[in-house]
Amino acid sequence: MSARAQAARGYRLRPAPRGRGRGGRSSSRVNWDRAGRIALVIVLGLVLASYVSPAINFLDAWRDSRAEHASVAELRVENARLQQRISALEGPGAAERAAREQGWIAPGEGSWVIAGLGR
């Protein structure tokens, strides 16, 4: 029949009903399983991205602490050397040794200068 004949008889053209999908349900234009998986992957990606900056900060702090431990070890060695020097300066005769290094003489001693020895 022609379209004119169908219109004359009262026929109406209707869209065909949607086909049935899996399990007897009507199929939808949106695949919700796939959309849900994509949304889950995006959310997990954002959560992982939020952990990147704290992880980098942690590694930087760890490297800085290693450098500080090395610095502390050097300072302890220097402290031990300075403590030995303090004990040498506080011992008996330390003031006299320092004075003699500067060229001082004790009362009752004579000063002698010998020419031509050093230069």
Contact map, one row per residue, 1 for C-alpha under 8 A:
11101100000000000000000000000000000000000000000000000000000000000000000000000000000000000000000000000000000000000000000
11111100000000000000000000000000000000000000000000000000000000000000000000000000000000000000000000000000000000000000000
11111110000000000000000000000000000000000000000000000000000000000000000000000000000000000000000000000000000000000000000
01111111000000000000000000000000000000000000000000000000000000000000000000000000000000000000000000000000000000000000000
11111111100000000000000000000000000000000000000000000000000000000000000000000000000000000000000000000000000000000000000
11111111111100000000000000000000000000000000000000000000000000000000000000000000000000000000000000000000000000000000000
00111111111100000000000000000000000000000000000000000000000000000000000000000000000000000000000000000000000000000000000
00011111111000000000000000000000000000000000000000000000000000000000000000000000000000000000000000000000000000000000000
00001111111000000000000000000000000000000000000000000000000000000000000000000000000000000000000000000000000000000000000
00000111111100000000000000000000000000000000000000000000000000000000000000000000000000000000000000000000000000000000000
00000111111110000000000000000000000000000000000000000000000000000000000000000000000000000000000000000000000000000000000
00000110011111000000000000000000000000000000000000000000000000000000000000000000000000000000000000000000000000000000000
00000000001111100000000000000000000000000000000000000000000000000000000000000000000000000000000000000000000000000000000
00000000000111110000000000000000000000000000000000000000000000000000000000000000000000000000000000000000000000000000000
00000000000011111000000000000000000000000000000000000000000000000000000000000000000000000000000000000000000000000000000
00000000000001111100000000000000000000000000000000000000000000000000000000000000000000000000000000000000000000000000000
00000000000000111110000000000000000000000000000000000000000000000000000000000000000000000000000000000000000000000000000
00000000000000011111000001100000000000000000000000000000000000000000000000000000000000000000000000000000000000000000000
00000000000000001111100001100000000000000000000000000000000000000000000000000000000000000000000000000000000000000000000
00000000000000000111110111100000000000000000000000000000000000000000000000000000000000000000000000000000000000000000000
00000000000000000011111111100000000000000000000000000000000000000000000000000000000000000000000000000000000000000000000
00000000000000000001111111100000000000000000000000000000000000000000000000000000000000000000000000000000000000000000000
00000000000000000000111110000000000000000000000000000000000000000000000000000000000000000000000000000000000000000000000
00000000000000000001111111000000000000000000000000000000000000000000000000000000000000000000000000000000000000000000000
00000000000000000001111111100000000000000000000000000000000000000000000000000000000000000000000000000000000000000000000
00000000000000000111110111110000000000000000000000000000000000000000000000000000000000000000000000000000000000000000000
00000000000000000111110011111000000000000000000000000000000000000000000000000000000000000000000000000000000000000000000
00000000000000000000000001111110000000000000000000000000000000000000000000000000000000000000000000000000000000000000000
00000000000000000000000000111110000000000000000000000000000000000000000000000000000000000000000000000000000000000000000
00000000000000000000000000011111001000000000000000000000000000000000000000000000000000000000000000000000000000000000000
00000000000000000000000000011111111000000000000000000000000000000000000000000000000000000000000000000000000000000000000
00000000000000000000000000000111111100000000000000000000000000000000000000000000000000000000000000000000000000000000000
00000000000000000000000000000011111110000000000000000000000000000000000000000000000000000000000000000000000000000000000
00000000000000000000000000000011111111000000000000000000000000000000000000000000000000000000000000000000000000000000000
00000000000000000000000000000111111111100000000000000000000000000000000000000000000000000000000000000000000000000000000
00000000000000000000000000000001111111110000000000000000000000000000000000000000000000000000000000000000000000000000000
00000000000000000000000000000000111111111000000000000000000000000000000000000000000000000000000000000000000000000000000
00000000000000000000000000000000011111111100000000000000000000000000000000000000000000000000000000000000000000000000000
00000000000000000000000000000000001111111110000000000000000000000000000000000000000000000000000000000000000000000000000
00000000000000000000000000000000000111111111000000000000000000000000000000000000000000000000000000000000000000000000000
00000000000000000000000000000000000011111111100000000000000000000000000000000000000000000000000000000000000000000000000
00000000000000000000000000000000000001111111110000000000000000000000000000000000000000000000000000000000000000000000000
00000000000000000000000000000000000000111111111000000000000000000000000000000000000000000000000000000000000000000000000
00000000000000000000000000000000000000011111111100000000000000000000000000000000000000000000000000000000000000000000000
00000000000000000000000000000000000000001111111110000000000000000000000000000000000000000000000000000000000000000000000
00000000000000000000000000000000000000000111111111000000000000000000000000000000000000000000000000000000000000000000000
00000000000000000000000000000000000000000011111111100000000000000000000000000000000000000000000000000000000000000000000
00000000000000000000000000000000000000000001111111110000000000000000000000000000000000000000000000000000000000000000000
00000000000000000000000000000000000000000000111111111000000000000000000000000000000000000000000000000000000000000000000
00000000000000000000000000000000000000000000011111111100000000000000000000000000000000000000000000000000000000000000000
00000000000000000000000000000000000000000000001111111110000000000000000000000000000000000000000000000000000000000000000
00000000000000000000000000000000000000000000000111111111000000000000000000000000000000000000000000000000000000000000000
00000000000000000000000000000000000000000000000011111111100000000000000000000000000000000000000000000000000000000000000
00000000000000000000000000000000000000000000000001111111110000000000000000000000000000000000000000000000000000000000000
00000000000000000000000000000000000000000000000000111111111000000000000000000000000000000000000000000000000000000000000
00000000000000000000000000000000000000000000000000011111111100000000000000000000000000000000000000000000000000000000000
00000000000000000000000000000000000000000000000000001111111110000000000000000000000000000000000000000000000000000000000
00000000000000000000000000000000000000000000000000000111111111000000000000000000000000000000000000000000000000000000000
00000000000000000000000000000000000000000000000000000011111111100000000000000000000000000000000000000000000000000000000
00000000000000000000000000000000000000000000000000000001111111110000000000000000000000000000000000000000000000000000000
00000000000000000000000000000000000000000000000000000000111111111000000000000000000000000000000000000000000000000000000
00000000000000000000000000000000000000000000000000000000011111111100000000000000000000000000000000000000000000000000000
00000000000000000000000000000000000000000000000000000000001111111110000000000000000000000000000000000000000000000000000
00000000000000000000000000000000000000000000000000000000000111111111000000000000000000000000000000000000000000000000000
00000000000000000000000000000000000000000000000000000000000011111111100000000000000000000000000000000000000000000000000
00000000000000000000000000000000000000000000000000000000000001111111110000000000000000000000000000000000000000000000000
00000000000000000000000000000000000000000000000000000000000000111111111000000000000000000000000000000000000000000000000
00000000000000000000000000000000000000000000000000000000000000011111111100000000000000000000000000000000000000000000000
00000000000000000000000000000000000000000000000000000000000000001111111110000000000000000000000000000000000000000000000
00000000000000000000000000000000000000000000000000000000000000000111111111000000000000000000000000000000000000000000000
00000000000000000000000000000000000000000000000000000000000000000011111111100000000000000000000000000000000000000000000
00000000000000000000000000000000000000000000000000000000000000000001111111110000000000000000000000000000000000000000000
00000000000000000000000000000000000000000000000000000000000000000000111111111000000000000000000000000000000000000000000
00000000000000000000000000000000000000000000000000000000000000000000011111111100000000000000000000000000000000000000000
00000000000000000000000000000000000000000000000000000000000000000000001111111110000000000000000000000000000000000000000
00000000000000000000000000000000000000000000000000000000000000000000000111111111000000000000000000000000000000000000000
00000000000000000000000000000000000000000000000000000000000000000000000011111111100000000000000000000000000000000000000
00000000000000000000000000000000000000000000000000000000000000000000000001111111110000000000000000000000000000000000000
00000000000000000000000000000000000000000000000000000000000000000000000000111111111000000000000000000000000000000000000
00000000000000000000000000000000000000000000000000000000000000000000000000011111111100000000000000000000000000000000000
00000000000000000000000000000000000000000000000000000000000000000000000000001111111110000000000000000000000000000000000
00000000000000000000000000000000000000000000000000000000000000000000000000000111111111000000000000000000000000000000000
00000000000000000000000000000000000000000000000000000000000000000000000000000011111111100000000000000000000000000000000
00000000000000000000000000000000000000000000000000000000000000000000000000000001111111110000000000000000000000000000000
00000000000000000000000000000000000000000000000000000000000000000000000000000000111111111000000000000000000000000000000
00000000000000000000000000000000000000000000000000000000000000000000000000000000011111111100000000000000000000000000000
00000000000000000000000000000000000000000000000000000000000000000000000000000000001111111110000000000000000000000000000
00000000000000000000000000000000000000000000000000000000000000000000000000000000000111111110010000000000000000000000000
00000000000000000000000000000000000000000000000000000000000000000000000000000000000011111110011000000000000000000000000
00000000000000000000000000000000000000000000000000000000000000000000000000000000000001111111010000000000000000000000000
00000000000000000000000000000000000000000000000000000000000000000000000000000000000000111111110000000000000000000000000
00000000000000000000000000000000000000000000000000000000000000000000000000000000000000000111111000000000000000000000000
00000000000000000000000000000000000000000000000000000000000000000000000000000000000000000011111110000000000000000000000
00000000000000000000000000000000000000000000000000000000000000000000000000000000000000011111111111000000000000000000000
00000000000000000000000000000000000000000000000000000000000000000000000000000000000000001001111111100000000000000000000
00000000000000000000000000000000000000000000000000000000000000000000000000000000000000000000111111110000000000000000000
00000000000000000000000000000000000000000000000000000000000000000000000000000000000000000000111111111000000000000000000
00000000000000000000000000000000000000000000000000000000000000000000000000000000000000000000011111111100000000000000000
00000000000000000000000000000000000000000000000000000000000000000000000000000000000000000000001111111111100000000000000
00000000000000000000000000000000000000000000000000000000000000000000000000000000000000000000000111111111100000000000000
00000000000000000000000000000000000000000000000000000000000000000000000000000000000000000000000011111111000000000000000
00000000000000000000000000000000000000000000000000000000000000000000000000000000000000000000000001111111000000000000000
00000000000000000000000000000000000000000000000000000000000000000000000000000000000000000000000000111111100000000000000
00000000000000000000000000000000000000000000000000000000000000000000000000000000000000000000000000111111110000000000000
00000000000000000000000000000000000000000000000000000000000000000000000000000000000000000000000000110011111011100000000
00000000000000000000000000000000000000000000000000000000000000000000000000000000000000000000000000000001111110000000000
00000000000000000000000000000000000000000000000000000000000000000000000000000000000000000000000000000000111110000000000
00000000000000000000000000000000000000000000000000000000000000000000000000000000000000000000000000000000011111000000000
00000000000000000000000000000000000000000000000000000000000000000000000000000000000000000000000000000000111111100000000
00000000000000000000000000000000000000000000000000000000000000000000000000000000000000000000000000000000100111110000000
00000000000000000000000000000000000000000000000000000000000000000000000000000000000000000000000000000000100011111000000
00000000000000000000000000000000000000000000000000000000000000000000000000000000000000000000000000000000000001111100000
00000000000000000000000000000000000000000000000000000000000000000000000000000000000000000000000000000000000000111110000
00000000000000000000000000000000000000000000000000000000000000000000000000000000000000000000000000000000000000011111100
00000000000000000000000000000000000000000000000000000000000000000000000000000000000000000000000000000000000000001111100
00000000000000000000000000000000000000000000000000000000000000000000000000000000000000000000000000000000000000000111111
00000000000000000000000000000000000000000000000000000000000000000000000000000000000000000000000000000000000000000111111
00000000000000000000000000000000000000000000000000000000000000000000000000000000000000000000000000000000000000000001111
00000000000000000000000000000000000000000000000000000000000000000000000000000000000000000000000000000000000000000001111
